Amino acid sequence: MSAAARTGKEWLTSWDPEDEDNWDKKLAWATLWITTFTLTMCFITWFLPSAIIPQLNAIGYEFTKSQLYWMASMPGLAAGLLRLVWMVLPPILGTRKLVTLTTLLLVFPLLGWGVRVIEPTAPYWELMVLSFLAGIGGGAFSGFMPSTSYFFPKRLQGLALGLQGGLGNFGVSIVQLLTPWLIGFSMLAFLGSSQTLVQAGKENRDVWYQNAAFIWIPIIILGAILAWTMLKSVPVTANIRQQFDIFKNQDTWWMTLLYIMTFGTFSGLAAQFGLLMNNLYGAGNEAIVSGTGVTAEVLVDGYSLPVASAFVFLGPLVGAGARVVFSPLTDRWGGAVWTLISGIGIVVSIAFTMTALVPDTSSAAALDAGFDRFLWGMLAIFLFSGIGNASTFKQMPMIFERRQAGGVIGWTAAIAAFGPFFFGLGLAFVGVFVFYAIGLVWALMCIGITWWRYARPGAPKPS
């Protein structure tokens, strides 16, 4: 964008957050809160399919487990690809246009999902397209976070980016927590007819799944209005060619691997958590109980198995909360030490969870104990991935100059956003246990990278 196009009240002049005497704190924090609000709406849109897809068959569709895994992975594929686009947009469009236009785009996948769950008649390819379009919400992250970083000095970027990323991540928990509640309300029935939810061991009931999509549209429109009327833009000079010089720096690649471990794990597990829980411990499990000849259907009649909808929001909630809580700590003690702690915690948590990936169906008590291990192990993985999400975003502004830091944040976020896609791919093709083993090895590798490059005494890039 030419200098002439950067004139007018939208564009700031002489903006330098490192100049404490002239830094406009009020504007910076207002920008953070508005972009965080809209980013939360982005995450709600991105993960809406993960809240709906596990119940598609229960409302009349007939998809295989593999098809459902693939469908749940599409928002991750889209987010990863779109983040490669969004990462270069902040210097080109500016914060105001970028946030406003992105927020308005969220209306399309929400409207589509709301319409196509009313009747179970949509072809598989159409629902795959809608899942892909939901990834627009994920793509936004690589534009919003670098754009916000322009407004804060380095000493506060761990806090600011941690708050934005963490509170934005709460969108995952919000949509997964509220969806089971929203679909039970007939108050929006004028927007479409009800569906019959059929679940093993439970009475059929009427639901309105379109509520889970339509309810967010007016809130998103409000967010776009706030962005257009209240945001400003920082005239950072960096064309596309200049932004791609980050790939000449080896730390771009090391930080990409670390962020895959943290946000890739968070986003991948958040997207697949409901399906994974249903397939391992849900009422549809038809495994034969060892030595008794009693099927899981009888167990369901005699014992109340946990259901995914009651627990699935907890994982993203823990991960997002950890990102918020630990962000100030990364400003105090640096990001590298917390990334190291994150990696160690992920390794231990994965190893613990792997003991519960093959349900013990010998008795109801054994099945319940296995579910408890699975749930607590998963929550621990979310906790330590959230800590790592905060710490890596503290590291990047410390390692790179401001122009490059924005690009690196966008790039690493883009690659890590493929998490839901690769998790879905891995679960569908190599199986749950093998995929978790791969994740454990990856985390061990990242521990070594963090220690050698960033955390040890005399490290080349202490951060």
C-alpha positions as CSV (number, residue, x, y, z in Angstrom):
1,M,0.0,0.0,0.0
2,S,1.4,3.4,-1.0
3,A,2.2,6.1,1.5
4,A,-0.6,8.2,0.0
5,A,-3.1,5.5,0.8
6,R,-2.0,5.6,4.5
7,T,-3.2,9.1,5.1
8,G,-6.4,10.0,7.0
9,K,-7.7,9.5,10.5
10,E,-7.5,5.7,10.3
11,W,-3.7,5.7,10.1
12,L,-1.5,6.6,13.1
13,T,1.6,8.8,12.7
14,S,4.9,8.6,14.6
15,W,3.8,5.5,16.5
16,D,6.5,4.0,18.7
17,P,5.3,1.9,21.6
18,E,8.9,1.8,23.0
19,D,8.7,5.6,23.5
20,E,7.0,5.4,26.9
21,D,6.3,9.2,27.2
22,N,4.4,9.3,23.9
23,W,2.9,5.8,23.8
24,D,-1.0,6.0,23.8
25,K,-1.8,3.3,26.3
26,K,-5.5,3.9,26.1
27,L,-5.6,3.3,22.4
28,A,-3.4,0.2,22.7
29,W,-5.6,-1.5,25.3
30,A,-8.8,-0.5,23.5
31,T,-7.4,-2.1,20.4
32,L,-6.5,-5.3,22.4
33,W,-10.0,-5.6,23.8
34,I,-11.9,-5.0,20.5
35,T,-9.6,-7.4,18.5
36,T,-9.8,-10.0,21.3
37,F,-13.6,-9.8,21.3
38,T,-13.7,-10.4,17.5
39,L,-11.0,-13.0,17.8
40,T,-13.2,-14.9,20.2
41,M,-16.0,-14.8,17.6
42,C,-13.4,-16.2,15.1
43,F,-12.6,-19.1,17.4
44,I,-16.3,-19.8,18.0
45,T,-16.8,-20.0,14.2
46,W,-13.7,-22.1,13.7
47,F,-14.7,-24.7,16.3
48,L,-18.5,-24.7,15.7
49,P,-18.2,-27.8,13.5
50,S,-16.4,-29.7,16.3
51,A,-19.5,-29.1,18.5
52,I,-22.0,-30.2,15.8
53,I,-20.2,-33.0,13.9
54,P,-20.2,-35.6,16.8
55,Q,-24.0,-35.4,16.8
56,L,-24.7,-35.4,13.0
57,N,-25.6,-39.1,12.9
58,A,-27.8,-38.7,16.0
59,I,-29.9,-36.1,14.1
60,G,-30.4,-38.2,11.0
61,Y,-27.2,-38.2,8.9
62,E,-25.3,-41.5,8.2
63,F,-21.6,-41.0,8.1
64,T,-18.8,-43.4,9.0
65,K,-16.3,-42.6,11.8
66,S,-13.6,-41.9,9.2
67,Q,-15.9,-39.5,7.4
68,L,-16.6,-37.6,10.6
69,Y,-12.9,-37.4,11.5
70,W,-12.2,-36.0,8.0
71,M,-15.1,-33.5,8.4
72,A,-13.8,-32.4,11.8
73,S,-10.3,-31.9,10.3
74,M,-11.4,-29.6,7.5
75,P,-11.5,-26.4,9.7
76,G,-7.9,-27.1,10.6
77,L,-6.8,-27.6,7.0
78,A,-8.5,-24.3,6.0
79,A,-7.1,-22.4,9.0
80,G,-3.6,-23.4,8.2
81,L,-3.9,-22.5,4.6
82,L,-5.7,-19.2,5.3
83,R,-3.2,-18.2,8.0
84,L,-0.5,-18.2,5.3
85,V,-2.6,-15.5,3.6
86,W,-3.6,-13.6,6.7
87,M,-0.1,-13.4,8.0
88,V,1.0,-10.9,5.3
89,L,-2.1,-8.7,5.6
90,P,-1.5,-6.6,8.7
91,P,1.1,-4.3,7.1
92,I,-1.0,-4.2,3.9
93,L,-4.5,-3.6,5.1
94,G,-4.0,-2.2,8.5
95,T,-5.7,-3.3,11.7
96,R,-9.0,-1.6,11.1
97,K,-9.8,-3.0,7.6
98,L,-8.3,-6.4,8.5
99,V,-10.4,-7.0,11.6
100,T,-13.6,-5.6,10.2
101,L,-13.6,-7.5,6.9
102,T,-12.4,-10.8,8.6
103,T,-15.2,-10.5,11.2
104,L,-17.9,-10.0,8.5
105,L,-16.7,-13.1,6.6
106,L,-17.6,-15.3,9.6
107,V,-21.3,-14.9,8.8
108,F,-21.1,-17.2,5.8
109,P,-20.0,-20.5,7.5
110,L,-22.4,-19.8,10.4
111,L,-25.3,-19.2,8.1
112,G,-24.4,-22.3,6.1
113,W,-24.2,-24.6,9.1
114,G,-27.4,-23.2,10.6
115,V,-29.3,-24.0,7.4
116,R,-27.9,-27.4,6.8
117,V,-28.5,-28.9,10.2
118,I,-32.2,-28.2,10.0
119,E,-32.8,-31.2,7.7
120,P,-30.3,-34.1,7.4
121,T,-30.3,-33.9,3.7
122,A,-27.0,-32.2,2.8
123,P,-24.5,-34.2,0.8
124,Y,-21.2,-35.0,2.4
125,W,-19.2,-32.7,0.1
126,E,-21.3,-29.7,1.1
127,L,-20.7,-30.3,4.8
128,M,-17.0,-30.7,4.0
129,V,-17.1,-27.2,2.3
130,L,-18.9,-25.7,5.3
131,S,-16.3,-27.2,7.6
132,F,-13.6,-25.7,5.4
133,L,-15.2,-22.3,5.4
134,A,-15.3,-22.4,9.2
135,G,-11.5,-22.2,9.0
136,I,-11.8,-18.5,8.2
137,G,-12.1,-18.0,11.9
138,G,-8.8,-19.9,12.4
139,G,-7.1,-18.0,9.6
140,A,-7.8,-14.7,11.3
141,F,-5.4,-15.5,14.2
142,S,-2.3,-14.9,12.0
143,G,-3.5,-11.5,11.1
144,F,-5.0,-10.4,14.4
145,M,-2.0,-11.3,16.7
146,P,0.8,-9.6,14.7
147,S,-1.5,-6.6,14.2
148,T,-2.0,-6.3,17.9
149,S,1.7,-6.7,18.6
150,Y,2.4,-3.4,16.8
151,F,0.6,-1.5,19.5
152,F,2.6,-2.7,22.6
153,P,6.2,-2.4,23.8
154,K,8.2,-5.6,24.0
155,R,8.1,-5.6,27.8
156,L,4.3,-6.0,27.6
157,Q,3.9,-8.2,24.5
158,G,3.9,-11.4,26.5
159,L,0.9,-10.1,28.5
160,A,-0.9,-8.5,25.6
161,L,-0.5,-11.4,23.2
162,G,-1.2,-13.9,26.0
163,L,-4.5,-12.2,26.9
164,Q,-5.6,-11.9,23.3
165,G,-4.6,-15.5,22.4
166,G,-5.9,-16.9,25.6
167,L,-9.2,-15.1,25.7
168,G,-9.7,-15.7,22.0
169,N,-9.0,-19.4,22.7
170,F,-12.0,-19.3,25.1
171,G,-14.1,-19.2,22.1
172,V,-13.5,-23.0,21.7
173,S,-14.8,-23.7,25.2
174,I,-17.7,-21.3,24.7
175,V,-19.0,-22.9,21.6
176,Q,-18.6,-26.4,22.9
177,L,-20.1,-25.6,26.3
178,L,-23.1,-23.6,25.0
179,T,-24.0,-25.7,22.0
180,P,-25.6,-28.5,24.0
181,W,-27.6,-25.9,25.9
182,L,-28.6,-23.7,23.0
183,I,-29.9,-26.5,20.9
184,G,-32.5,-27.3,23.6
185,F,-34.3,-23.9,23.2
186,S,-37.4,-23.7,21.0
187,M,-37.4,-19.9,21.3
188,L,-35.6,-19.6,17.9
189,A,-37.8,-22.2,16.3
190,F,-39.1,-19.6,13.8
191,L,-35.6,-19.9,12.2
192,G,-36.3,-23.6,11.2
193,S,-37.9,-26.8,12.3
194,S,-36.6,-29.0,15.1
195,Q,-34.5,-32.2,14.7
196,T,-35.0,-35.5,16.6
197,L,-31.8,-36.4,18.6
198,V,-31.5,-40.2,18.9
199,Q,-28.9,-41.5,21.4
200,A,-28.4,-45.0,22.7
201,G,-29.7,-45.5,26.2
202,K,-31.6,-42.2,26.2
203,E,-35.1,-41.0,25.2
204,N,-35.4,-39.3,21.9
205,R,-35.8,-35.5,22.2
206,D,-36.4,-32.5,20.0
207,V,-33.4,-30.2,19.4
208,W,-32.7,-27.1,17.3
209,Y,-29.1,-27.4,16.2
210,Q,-29.5,-24.3,14.0
211,N,-29.5,-22.2,17.2
212,A,-25.9,-23.0,17.8
213,A,-24.9,-21.2,14.6
214,F,-27.5,-18.5,14.2
215,I,-27.1,-17.1,17.7
216,W,-23.6,-15.7,17.0
217,I,-24.4,-13.8,13.8
218,P,-25.8,-10.6,15.4
219,I,-22.9,-10.6,17.9
220,I,-20.4,-10.9,15.0
221,I,-22.0,-8.0,13.2
222,L,-21.7,-6.0,16.4
223,G,-18.0,-6.8,16.5
224,A,-17.5,-5.7,12.9
225,I,-19.2,-2.4,13.7
226,L,-16.9,-1.8,16.7
227,A,-13.8,-2.6,14.7
228,W,-14.7,-0.2,11.9
229,T,-15.7,2.7,14.1
230,M,-13.0,2.4,16.9
231,L,-9.8,0.8,15.6
232,K,-6.8,2.5,14.1
233,S,-3.9,1.2,12.0
234,V,-0.2,1.4,12.5
235,P,1.7,2.2,9.2
236,V,4.3,-0.7,9.4
237,T,6.3,-0.8,6.2
238,A,6.7,-4.3,4.9
239,N,5.7,-5.7,1.6
240,I,5.2,-9.4,0.9
241,R,8.7,-9.9,-0.3
242,Q,10.2,-8.2,2.8
243,Q,8.0,-10.2,5.1
244,F,9.3,-13.5,3.7
245,D,12.8,-12.8,4.7
246,I,11.9,-14.4,8.1
247,F,12.7,-17.8,6.4
248,K,16.4,-16.9,6.2
249,N,16.5,-17.0,10.0
250,Q,16.9,-20.4,11.6
251,D,14.9,-19.4,14.6
252,T,11.8,-19.1,12.5
253,W,12.0,-22.9,11.9
254,W,12.8,-23.8,15.5
255,M,9.9,-21.7,16.8
256,T,7.6,-23.3,14.3
257,L,8.4,-26.7,15.7
258,L,7.8,-25.5,19.2
259,Y,4.5,-23.9,18.4
260,I,3.3,-27.0,16.6
261,M,3.9,-28.8,20.0
262,T,1.9,-26.2,21.9
263,F,-0.9,-24.7,19.7
264,G,-0.9,-27.6,17.3
265,T,-1.7,-29.8,20.2
266,F,-4.3,-27.4,21.6
267,S,-6.2,-26.9,18.4
268,G,-5.9,-30.5,17.2
269,L,-7.2,-32.0,20.4
270,A,-9.9,-29.3,20.8
271,A,-11.3,-30.2,17.4
272,Q,-11.2,-34.0,17.9
273,F,-11.9,-34.2,21.6
274,G,-15.6,-34.8,21.3
275,L,-15.3,-37.5,18.6
276,L,-12.4,-39.1,20.4
277,M,-14.3,-39.3,23.6
278,N,-17.4,-40.7,21.9
279,N,-15.5,-43.3,20.0
280,L,-13.5,-44.5,23.0
281,Y,-16.0,-44.2,25.8
282,G,-19.3,-43.2,24.3
283,A,-22.6,-45.1,24.5
284,G,-22.0,-46.2,20.9
285,N,-19.1,-48.4,21.9
286,E,-20.1,-52.0,21.0
287,A,-17.1,-53.8,22.3
288,I,-17.7,-57.2,24.1
289,V,-17.0,-57.1,27.8
290,S,-14.2,-59.6,28.5
291,G,-15.2,-63.0,29.8
292,T,-18.9,-62.2,30.3
293,G,-20.5,-62.0,26.9
294,V,-22.3,-58.8,28.0
295,T,-22.3,-56.1,25.4
296,A,-21.7,-52.4,26.0
297,E,-25.4,-51.9,25.3
298,V,-26.3,-53.7,28.5
299,L,-23.7,-51.7,30.3
300,V,-25.4,-48.5,29.1
301,D,-28.7,-49.7,30.5
302,G,-27.2,-50.6,33.8
303,Y,-24.5,-47.9,34.1
304,S,-24.4,-44.3,33.1
305,L,-21.4,-43.8,30.9
306,P,-20.0,-40.3,30.6
307,V,-21.0,-38.4,27.5
308,A,-18.7,-36.2,25.5
309,S,-21.0,-33.2,25.6
310,A,-20.7,-32.9,29.4
311,F,-16.9,-32.8,29.4
312,V,-15.5,-31.8,26.0
313,F,-15.5,-28.0,26.7
314,L,-13.2,-28.5,29.7
315,G,-10.0,-29.2,27.7
316,P,-10.1,-26.0,25.7
317,L,-11.2,-24.1,28.8
318,V,-8.1,-25.3,30.7
319,G,-5.8,-24.6,27.8
320,A,-7.1,-21.1,27.2
321,G,-7.1,-20.3,30.9
322,A,-3.5,-21.4,31.2
323,R,-2.5,-19.1,28.3
324,V,-4.0,-16.1,30.1
325,V,-2.8,-17.0,33.6
326,F,0.8,-17.8,32.6
327,S,1.3,-14.8,30.2
328,P,2.3,-12.4,33.0
329,L,4.7,-15.0,34.3
330,T,6.5,-15.2,30.9
331,D,7.1,-11.5,31.1
332,R,8.6,-11.9,34.5
333,W,10.8,-15.0,34.0
334,G,11.1,-15.2,30.2
335,G,9.4,-17.5,27.8
336,A,12.0,-20.2,27.2
337,V,11.9,-21.6,30.8
338,W,8.1,-22.0,30.5
339,T,8.3,-23.6,27.1
340,L,10.7,-26.1,28.6
341,I,8.2,-26.8,31.4
342,S,5.4,-27.0,28.8
343,G,7.3,-29.7,26.8
344,I,8.1,-31.8,29.9
345,G,4.5,-31.5,31.1
346,I,3.1,-32.6,27.7
347,V,5.4,-35.6,27.6
348,V,4.3,-36.8,31.0
349,S,0.6,-36.1,30.3
350,I,0.7,-38.0,27.0
351,A,2.3,-41.0,28.6
352,F,-0.3,-41.0,31.3
353,T,-3.2,-40.7,28.8
354,M,-1.9,-43.5,26.6
355,T,-2.7,-45.9,29.5
356,A,-6.4,-45.2,28.9
357,L,-6.6,-45.2,25.1
358,V,-7.7,-48.9,25.0
359,P,-10.9,-49.0,27.2
360,D,-11.0,-51.8,29.7
361,T,-14.5,-53.2,29.2
362,S,-14.2,-56.0,31.7
363,S,-16.6,-54.2,34.1
364,A,-18.3,-50.9,34.6
365,A,-15.9,-49.9,37.3
366,A,-12.9,-50.6,35.1
367,L,-14.5,-48.7,32.2
368,D,-15.2,-45.7,34.6
369,A,-11.6,-45.8,35.9
370,G,-10.2,-45.8,32.4
371,F,-12.4,-42.8,31.5
372,D,-11.2,-40.9,34.5
373,R,-7.5,-41.5,33.5
374,F,-8.4,-40.4,29.9
375,L,-10.1,-37.2,31.0
376,W,-7.5,-36.1,33.5
377,G,-4.7,-37.0,31.1
378,M,-6.3,-34.9,28.4
379,L,-6.9,-32.0,30.7
380,A,-3.2,-32.1,31.7
381,I,-2.2,-32.0,28.0
382,F,-4.4,-29.0,27.4
383,L,-2.9,-27.3,30.5
384,F,0.7,-27.7,29.4
385,S,-0.1,-26.8,25.8
386,G,-1.7,-23.6,27.0
387,I,1.4,-22.7,29.1
388,G,3.5,-23.2,25.9
389,N,1.1,-21.1,23.9
390,A,1.8,-18.2,26.2
391,S,5.6,-18.8,26.5
392,T,6.3,-19.1,22.8
393,F,4.5,-15.9,22.0
394,K,6.7,-14.2,24.6
395,Q,9.8,-15.7,23.0
396,M,9.1,-14.5,19.4
397,P,9.1,-10.7,20.0
398,M,12.3,-11.2,22.1
399,I,14.1,-13.2,19.4
400,F,13.1,-11.1,16.3
401,E,12.9,-7.4,15.5
402,R,9.4,-6.0,15.5
403,R,8.7,-6.3,11.7
404,Q,10.0,-9.8,11.6
405,A,8.3,-10.8,14.9
406,G,4.9,-10.1,13.4
407,G,5.6,-12.3,10.4
408,V,7.0,-15.1,12.5
409,I,4.0,-15.0,14.8
410,G,1.8,-15.2,11.7
411,W,3.8,-18.0,10.1
412,T,4.1,-20.2,13.2
413,A,0.4,-19.8,13.9
414,A,-0.4,-20.8,10.4
415,I,1.5,-24.0,10.5
416,A,0.2,-24.9,14.0
417,A,-3.3,-24.3,12.8
418,F,-3.1,-27.5,10.7
419,G,-3.3,-29.3,14.1
420,P,-7.0,-30.2,13.7
421,F,-6.4,-31.5,10.2
422,F,-3.3,-33.6,11.0
423,F,-5.0,-34.9,14.2
424,G,-8.0,-36.0,12.2
425,L,-5.7,-37.5,9.6
426,G,-3.6,-39.4,12.2
427,L,-6.6,-40.7,14.2
428,A,-8.2,-41.9,11.0
429,F,-5.2,-43.7,9.5
430,V,-2.6,-44.7,12.1
431,G,-4.9,-45.1,15.0
432,V,-5.2,-43.4,18.4
433,F,-2.4,-45.1,20.3
434,V,0.2,-44.7,17.5
435,F,-0.7,-41.1,17.0
436,Y,-0.3,-40.3,20.7
437,A,3.1,-42.0,20.6
438,I,4.1,-39.8,17.7
439,G,3.1,-36.7,19.7
440,L,5.2,-37.9,22.7
441,V,8.3,-38.2,20.5
442,W,7.6,-34.8,19.0
443,A,7.4,-33.2,22.4
444,L,10.7,-34.8,23.4
445,M,12.4,-33.3,20.4
446,C,11.0,-29.9,21.3
447,I,12.4,-30.2,24.8
448,G,15.8,-30.7,23.3
449,I,15.5,-27.7,21.0
450,T,14.2,-25.4,23.7
451,W,17.0,-26.3,26.1
452,W,19.8,-26.1,23.6
453,R,18.7,-23.0,21.7
454,Y,16.9,-20.9,24.2
455,A,16.9,-22.0,27.9
456,R,20.3,-23.3,28.9
457,P,23.0,-21.1,30.4
458,G,24.8,-19.5,27.5
459,A,22.1,-20.3,25.0
460,P,22.5,-18.6,21.6
461,K,19.1,-16.9,21.8
462,P,18.0,-16.6,25.5
463,S,14.3,-15.6,25.5
